[in-house]
Amino acid sequence: MARFSFPSFYDLVMVPADWLGMRRHRRALITGAKGRTLEIAAGTGLNLRHYRRVDSLVAVDISAEMLSSLHRRAAQTDVLVQTAVATGELLPFRTGSFDTVVITLSLCTIPDPDAALAEVRRVLAADGELRFLEHVRHRRGWVARLQTALTPRWKKVSGGCHLDRTSVDTIAAAGFNSSRSRRGGLGWLVSGVAPRSG
């Protein structure tokens, strides 16, 4: 029997999402990344093709298996990327090391998003920015209730993903100006650029 591969499962799940516009959202967000850039929970490297203006790129993920898939994808692009196995809540980098931090579809899964965003704020330069793309709790009550009802089962097959987190509020509470964010994906997807405040 073939061994289950979560990276392959993740890529397979993302195929229909990309057909429905996720790739367009990724491209719009990531092509604006610049300077010294860090991607947190980079997974299998689905974002790599969209980096255009970065001086350097570091990708971290909690899974060495996911990063192995990322390395294979990087070999097919012009992106030179360094990787590290690390959690979002404990980043192995000096304060102020990066101009841009990218997080896509990951705050839903990180066990302690408040701690992770505090780390993002720490490693960003004073004039740095967080670029994020996340699925979030819907504004329509019945949809939000459905997300909450489905989350316990969904977490078991998706690596801990929560369908109903209010990640934009969490980003703002962590000390970022999240006013430059907008909803898409029929109201459940939010992308934005959040400068480091204060």
C-alpha positions as CSV (number, residue, x, y, z in Angstrom):
1,M,0.0,0.0,0.0
2,A,1.3,3.4,-0.9
3,R,2.3,5.7,2.0
4,F,0.0,8.7,2.5
5,S,1.7,11.9,1.5
6,F,0.3,15.1,3.0
7,P,2.2,17.3,0.6
8,S,0.7,15.5,-2.3
9,F,-2.8,15.6,-0.7
10,Y,-2.4,19.4,-0.1
11,D,-1.4,20.1,-3.7
12,L,-4.3,18.0,-4.9
13,V,-6.8,19.9,-2.8
14,M,-5.4,23.2,-4.0
15,V,-5.9,22.4,-7.7
16,P,-9.7,23.2,-7.7
17,A,-9.0,26.2,-5.5
18,D,-6.5,27.6,-8.1
19,W,-9.1,27.0,-10.8
20,L,-11.6,29.0,-8.8
21,G,-9.2,32.0,-8.5
22,M,-6.8,31.3,-5.7
23,R,-3.8,31.5,-8.0
24,R,-4.9,34.9,-9.1
25,H,-5.1,36.1,-5.5
26,R,-1.7,34.6,-4.7
27,R,-0.1,36.4,-7.7
28,A,-1.7,39.7,-6.9
29,L,-0.4,39.5,-3.3
30,I,3.1,38.1,-3.8
31,T,4.3,39.9,-6.8
32,G,4.5,43.0,-4.5
33,A,6.9,41.4,-2.1
34,K,10.3,43.0,-2.1
35,G,13.6,43.2,-0.3
36,R,14.5,40.6,2.2
37,T,11.5,38.3,2.3
38,L,10.3,35.6,4.7
39,E,7.5,33.2,3.9
40,I,6.0,31.5,7.0
41,A,4.3,28.0,6.6
42,A,5.5,28.0,3.0
43,G,4.3,24.4,2.5
44,T,5.0,22.9,-0.9
45,G,6.0,26.2,-2.5
46,L,2.9,27.1,-4.4
47,N,3.8,30.7,-4.1
48,L,7.3,30.5,-5.5
49,R,6.3,31.2,-9.1
50,H,4.9,34.6,-8.1
51,Y,8.0,36.2,-6.5
52,R,9.5,38.8,-8.8
53,R,11.2,41.6,-6.8
54,V,12.7,40.0,-3.7
55,D,16.4,40.4,-2.9
56,S,16.4,37.1,-0.9
57,L,13.7,34.6,0.1
58,V,13.6,32.4,3.2
59,A,10.9,29.8,3.5
60,V,10.0,28.2,6.8
61,D,7.6,25.4,7.6
62,I,7.0,23.0,10.5
63,S,7.2,20.0,8.1
64,A,10.5,18.9,6.5
65,E,8.4,16.8,4.2
66,M,6.6,19.9,2.9
67,L,9.9,21.7,2.4
68,S,11.2,18.8,0.4
69,S,8.3,19.3,-2.0
70,L,9.1,23.1,-2.0
71,H,12.7,22.4,-3.0
72,R,11.6,20.3,-6.0
73,R,9.3,23.1,-7.1
74,A,12.0,25.7,-6.6
75,A,14.3,23.8,-8.9
76,Q,11.8,24.5,-11.7
77,T,11.8,28.3,-11.1
78,D,14.3,31.1,-11.0
79,V,13.8,31.6,-7.3
80,L,16.7,31.1,-5.0
81,V,15.3,30.1,-1.6
82,Q,16.7,29.1,1.7
83,T,14.6,27.0,4.0
84,A,14.3,26.2,7.7
85,V,12.2,23.9,9.7
86,A,10.5,26.2,12.2
87,T,7.2,27.1,13.8
88,G,5.6,30.5,13.2
89,E,5.6,31.0,17.0
90,L,9.4,30.7,17.3
91,L,11.2,32.1,14.3
92,P,15.0,31.6,14.3
93,F,15.9,35.0,13.0
94,R,17.2,38.3,14.4
95,T,14.9,41.2,15.2
96,G,14.4,43.4,12.1
97,S,15.8,40.8,9.6
98,F,13.1,41.2,6.9
99,D,11.4,43.8,4.8
100,T,8.5,41.6,3.9
101,V,6.8,38.7,5.6
102,V,4.3,36.6,3.6
103,I,1.7,34.3,5.1
104,T,-0.9,32.6,2.9
105,L,-3.6,30.2,4.1
106,S,-1.7,29.5,7.3
107,L,-3.0,31.5,10.2
108,C,-6.0,29.1,10.1
109,T,-3.6,26.3,11.0
110,I,-0.9,27.8,13.2
111,P,-1.8,26.7,16.8
112,D,-1.1,30.1,18.4
113,P,-1.6,32.8,15.7
114,D,-1.2,35.6,18.3
115,A,2.3,34.4,19.2
116,A,3.2,33.9,15.5
117,L,2.1,37.4,14.6
118,A,4.2,38.8,17.5
119,E,7.2,37.0,16.0
120,V,6.4,38.4,12.6
121,R,6.3,41.9,14.0
122,R,9.6,41.2,15.8
123,V,11.5,40.0,12.7
124,L,10.2,42.8,10.4
125,A,12.2,45.9,9.9
126,A,10.6,49.1,11.3
127,D,9.2,50.0,7.8
128,G,8.4,46.4,6.9
129,E,5.1,44.9,5.9
130,L,3.1,41.7,6.3
131,R,1.4,40.5,3.1
132,F,-1.4,38.0,3.9
133,L,-4.0,35.8,2.2
134,E,-6.3,33.9,4.5
135,H,-9.7,32.3,4.5
136,V,-11.8,33.7,7.4
137,R,-15.1,33.5,9.2
138,H,-17.8,34.7,6.9
139,R,-19.9,37.8,7.7
140,R,-23.1,36.0,7.0
141,G,-24.3,34.4,10.2
142,W,-25.5,31.1,8.7
143,V,-22.3,30.6,6.8
144,A,-20.2,31.4,9.9
145,R,-22.2,28.9,11.9
146,L,-21.7,26.2,9.3
147,Q,-17.9,27.0,9.3
148,T,-17.9,26.5,13.1
149,A,-19.9,23.3,12.9
150,L,-17.6,21.8,10.2
151,T,-14.3,22.9,11.8
152,P,-13.8,19.9,14.3
153,R,-14.0,17.3,11.5
154,W,-12.2,19.4,9.0
155,K,-9.2,19.9,11.4
156,K,-8.7,16.1,11.5
157,V,-8.1,15.8,7.7
158,S,-6.5,19.2,7.0
159,G,-3.5,19.4,9.4
160,G,-5.4,21.4,12.0
161,C,-7.1,24.1,9.8
162,H,-9.8,26.2,11.4
163,L,-12.5,27.3,8.9
164,D,-13.8,30.1,11.2
165,R,-10.9,32.2,12.5
166,T,-11.1,36.0,12.3
167,S,-7.6,36.4,11.2
168,V,-7.8,40.1,10.1
169,D,-8.8,41.1,13.6
170,T,-5.9,39.0,15.0
171,I,-3.5,40.8,12.6
172,A,-4.8,44.2,13.7
173,A,-4.5,43.3,17.4
174,A,-0.9,42.2,16.9
175,G,0.2,45.7,15.9
176,F,-0.4,45.9,12.1
177,N,-2.3,48.3,10.1
178,S,-4.7,46.0,8.4
179,S,-6.9,48.7,6.7
180,R,-5.5,47.7,3.3
181,S,-7.4,44.4,3.1
182,R,-10.2,43.3,1.0
183,R,-12.6,40.3,0.8
184,G,-12.9,38.0,-2.1
185,G,-13.8,34.4,-2.8
186,L,-17.5,35.1,-2.2
187,G,-16.7,36.7,1.2
188,W,-14.6,34.0,2.8
189,L,-11.2,35.0,1.6
190,V,-9.2,38.1,2.7
191,S,-6.0,39.4,1.3
192,G,-4.1,42.5,2.4
193,V,-0.9,44.4,3.0
194,A,-0.4,45.3,6.6
195,P,2.5,47.6,7.5
196,R,4.2,47.2,10.9
197,S,2.6,49.8,13.2
198,G,4.4,51.8,15.9
